[in-house]
């Protein structure tokens, strides 16, 4: 059985003080929910404050990005070994990173390997545009992203990472793929692709999240699907109702 995993991606929101106060507000409620992994992925400058705030709880901490080198002249970047004292997870290849900051499939692959080498669980994001979706190109495009992200990663490490399917047209728009459509794409373009790259047992161990306007009222429908193991949650993870969302996920 794959343990459900709900991760909140705070994006560029909350100061360090606001982050700590929010964790204090929701920590007890989230800790009372069993059978699910939960993490907050905070802006880099807030990560130490969040790590301190979640201490003693089951809540994990994640970064929203990292570089693959351990040091060097890479202004503005965080190395994996800088994150490991505080984080268990790191989001890689989010569509906003790809669209606004030039993130590439090759870079995501390098970062995923570096994260795994340092004991971090990468949350690798994949997803198509509205134009690709309407043109019937979703499965081929997402499958290609999965293949590129996992290139050179051995089967034994696949269970140590997470893939998040986030259709770009559903992120922050209020629109969302139906549970049935998301399950079909995740099953075909992600899990079947991993099975073809490795084997069925490896694919069966992989946790796959859905992301894109996930809310407390719709999370249960996604979690009822065979191939969906959790969610990467944006705006809804910034509110105290995130407790309700996590509760509804199990």
Buried (B, 14 or more C-beta within 10 A) or exposed (E): EBEBBBBBBBBEBBEBEBBBEBBEEBBEBBBEBEEBBBBBBBBBEBBBBBBBBBEEBBBBBBBBBBBBBEEEEEEEBBBBBBBBEBBBBBBBBBBBBBEEEEBEBEBBBBBBBBBBEBEBBBBBBBBBBEEBBEEEBBBEBBBBBBBBBBBEBEBEBBBBBBBBBBBBBBBEEEEBBEBEBBBBBBBBBBBBBBBEBBEEEBBEBBBBBBBBBBBBEBBBBBBEBEBBBBBBBBBBBBBEBBBBBBBBBB
